[in-house]
Amino acid sequence: MKGWICLRLEGAAYPLLRSEPASTAIFHLYHDCSEVSWRRLVEYEGSEYTWIELQIEGLAYRVFMSEPSLPASSEIWDLETFQRRDKSHYLKDIFG
């Protein structure tokens, strides 16, 4: 999406979006999320991410945005790198 950049949260495997007029971020959008799934997402994201509604190609999407105080690294976050390098650490954090 033009005007946004997806960076890696400093010291973590999580992504965060930042407004960046000269950039284009690639991310997956989902819609028609069930109420149960939506509540789970909100609970999972916790207090460090809040959602906003964005209009993208004529559709309204709820997008989780990080709190502005969270430090972003200079590294672009992408799903392939996350799955290859970070997913196993991420799963250990969640499931112990």
C-alpha positions as a Markdown table, in Angstrom:
| # | Residue | x | y | z |
|---|---|---|---|---|
| 1 | Met | 0.0 | 0.0 | 0.0 |
| 2 | Lys | 1.5 | 3.3 | -1.1 |
| 3 | Gly | 2.3 | 5.7 | 1.7 |
| 4 | Trp | 3.2 | 3.1 | 4.3 |
| 5 | Ile | 6.3 | 1.2 | 5.3 |
| 6 | Cys | 6.3 | -2.1 | 7.3 |
| 7 | Leu | 9.3 | -2.2 | 9.7 |
| 8 | Arg | 10.4 | -4.7 | 12.2 |
| 9 | Leu | 9.9 | -3.7 | 15.9 |
| 10 | Glu | 13.3 | -3.0 | 17.4 |
| 11 | Gly | 14.5 | -6.2 | 19.2 |
| 12 | Ala | 11.4 | -8.3 | 18.3 |
| 13 | Ala | 10.0 | -10.2 | 15.4 |
| 14 | Tyr | 6.8 | -8.2 | 15.2 |
| 15 | Pro | 5.9 | -5.9 | 12.3 |
| 16 | Leu | 4.7 | -2.3 | 12.6 |
| 17 | Leu | 3.3 | 0.1 | 10.0 |
| 18 | Arg | 4.5 | 3.6 | 9.8 |
| 19 | Ser | 3.3 | 6.4 | 7.5 |
| 20 | Glu | 6.0 | 7.0 | 4.9 |
| 21 | Pro | 4.9 | 8.9 | 1.8 |
| 22 | Ala | 7.7 | 7.6 | -0.5 |
| 23 | Ser | 7.3 | 4.0 | 0.4 |
| 24 | Thr | 5.0 | 1.1 | -0.4 |
| 25 | Ala | 4.2 | -1.7 | 2.0 |
| 26 | Ile | 3.1 | -5.1 | 1.1 |
| 27 | Phe | 0.8 | -6.8 | 3.5 |
| 28 | His | -2.2 | -9.2 | 3.6 |
| 29 | Leu | -5.7 | -7.8 | 4.1 |
| 30 | Tyr | -8.5 | -9.9 | 5.4 |
| 31 | His | -12.2 | -9.0 | 5.7 |
| 32 | Asp | -15.4 | -10.6 | 6.9 |
| 33 | Cys | -13.7 | -11.7 | 10.1 |
| 34 | Ser | -16.1 | -13.3 | 12.5 |
| 35 | Glu | -16.8 | -11.6 | 15.8 |
| 36 | Val | -15.1 | -14.4 | 17.8 |
| 37 | Ser | -12.0 | -14.2 | 15.6 |
| 38 | Trp | -12.0 | -10.4 | 15.9 |
| 39 | Arg | -12.1 | -10.5 | 19.7 |
| 40 | Arg | -9.2 | -13.0 | 19.8 |
| 41 | Leu | -7.2 | -10.7 | 17.6 |
| 42 | Val | -7.9 | -7.7 | 19.8 |
| 43 | Glu | -6.9 | -9.7 | 22.9 |
| 44 | Tyr | -3.8 | -11.0 | 21.2 |
| 45 | Glu | -2.5 | -7.6 | 20.1 |
| 46 | Gly | -2.8 | -6.2 | 23.6 |
| 47 | Ser | -2.2 | -2.6 | 24.6 |
| 48 | Glu | 0.8 | -2.1 | 22.2 |
| 49 | Tyr | -1.4 | -2.2 | 19.1 |
| 50 | Thr | -4.7 | -0.5 | 18.5 |
| 51 | Trp | -6.9 | -0.7 | 15.4 |
| 52 | Ile | -7.9 | 2.0 | 13.1 |
| 53 | Glu | -10.1 | 1.8 | 10.0 |
| 54 | Leu | -8.5 | 2.4 | 6.7 |
| 55 | Gln | -10.2 | 2.7 | 3.3 |
| 56 | Ile | -8.2 | 0.6 | 0.8 |
| 57 | Glu | -9.5 | 0.3 | -2.8 |
| 58 | Gly | -13.0 | 1.3 | -1.7 |
| 59 | Leu | -13.2 | -1.2 | 1.2 |
| 60 | Ala | -13.0 | -0.5 | 4.9 |
| 61 | Tyr | -10.4 | -2.5 | 6.8 |
| 62 | Arg | -9.5 | -2.6 | 10.5 |
| 63 | Val | -5.7 | -2.4 | 10.7 |
| 64 | Phe | -3.7 | -2.9 | 13.8 |
| 65 | Met | -1.3 | 0.0 | 14.3 |
| 66 | Ser | 1.5 | 0.0 | 16.9 |
| 67 | Glu | 1.7 | 2.7 | 19.5 |
| 68 | Pro | 3.8 | 5.5 | 18.2 |
| 69 | Ser | 6.2 | 5.1 | 21.1 |
| 70 | Leu | 7.3 | 1.6 | 20.1 |
| 71 | Pro | 10.8 | 1.8 | 18.5 |
| 72 | Ala | 11.1 | 0.7 | 14.9 |
| 73 | Ser | 14.2 | -0.8 | 13.5 |
| 74 | Ser | 15.5 | 0.2 | 10.1 |
| 75 | Glu | 14.8 | -3.4 | 8.9 |
| 76 | Ile | 11.8 | -4.0 | 6.5 |
| 77 | Trp | 9.5 | -6.6 | 7.9 |
| 78 | Asp | 8.3 | -9.3 | 5.5 |
| 79 | Leu | 6.5 | -12.5 | 6.0 |
| 80 | Glu | 9.1 | -14.7 | 4.2 |
| 81 | Thr | 11.9 | -13.5 | 6.5 |
| 82 | Phe | 9.6 | -13.9 | 9.6 |
| 83 | Gln | 8.8 | -17.5 | 8.6 |
| 84 | Arg | 12.3 | -18.5 | 7.8 |
| 85 | Arg | 14.2 | -16.7 | 10.6 |
| 86 | Asp | 11.8 | -15.7 | 13.4 |
| 87 | Lys | 8.7 | -17.9 | 13.5 |
| 88 | Ser | 10.3 | -20.7 | 15.7 |
| 89 | His | 11.3 | -18.1 | 18.3 |
| 90 | Tyr | 7.9 | -16.5 | 18.2 |
| 91 | Leu | 6.2 | -19.8 | 18.8 |
| 92 | Lys | 8.5 | -20.5 | 21.8 |
| 93 | Asp | 7.5 | -17.1 | 23.3 |
| 94 | Ile | 3.8 | -18.0 | 22.9 |
| 95 | Phe | 3.7 | -21.6 | 23.8 |
| 96 | Gly | 6.8 | -21.8 | 26.1 |
